[in-house]
């Protein structure tokens, strides 16, 4: 799930998680990808995170008790890896494993859809409890409590946020993909089908599952939306007809087709699709944006693309 809110930039600034343009340049990066921070810079960002963002999301009983507040803040640490900077108050050893999972995903996406490393570490917030994560969603992102509790994590180009559970859970790879798509591939629009499709695709691929799943049987039964309707759904998970889970599976299968099919004229042109979306034609969302990209990149109408998709999965 991707979060959208004008307050996100404020949260990002307060957390000091991304590279700050106003401060002195960081130490030269090491050989290879990524951008390193000195221990002093990491400590500075952590201190800013503690004083800026955390007071807004910490439990009220802790916020009003000076001793409890100090104890709570002391639990927070920063974990730096090659491409990520994690802020967390979860178990130290296990939370370091989150960085391992995230780096694994990063490498996987970059190998399949090549992109240049960004000039800063990607920030992640891993809260020890669900309630802290929910408070972040409500106080910082601006969601309703109900919307917050319906998620196990979310991401934008600016950050990835979740609460402590398994560092190798599928949802970790799913949500972290959203951050990579926005921050590294630099595609923020197109549609929910595209954004969630890429997240499902890499969630499945990273865990060794087939992104296509049961799509063939669904298409045979007609248990699916025509792509003209599918592209128009604003938020796949919030489908009023209750097909959220199915929509996610179909989006992942559709992206698998766009990326891997051998059928012309779609074969091998997904990088061109990304390029077109980055160039500005994919900043918006909706059926018209998607149809225009399909026409510009593949020279196809949406029904023609759908016919090739059905052929790709073996459905007449």
Secondary structure, 3 states (H helix, E strand, C coil): CECCCCCHHHHHHHHCCCCCCCCCCCCCCCCCCCCCCCHHHHHHHHHHHHHHCHHHHCCHHHHCCHHHHHHHHHCCEEEECCCEEEEECCCHHHHHHHHHHHHHHHHHHHHHCCCCCCCCCEEEEEECCHHHHHHHHHHHHCCCHHHHHCCCEEECCCCEEEECCCCCCHHHHHHHHHHHHHHCCCCCCECHHHHHHHHHHHHHHHCCCCCCCCHHHHHHHCCCCCHHHHCCCCCHHHCCCCCHHHHHHHHHHHHHHHHHCCCCCCCCCHHHHHHHHHHHHCCCECHHHHHHHHHHHHCCCHHHHHHHHHHHHCCC
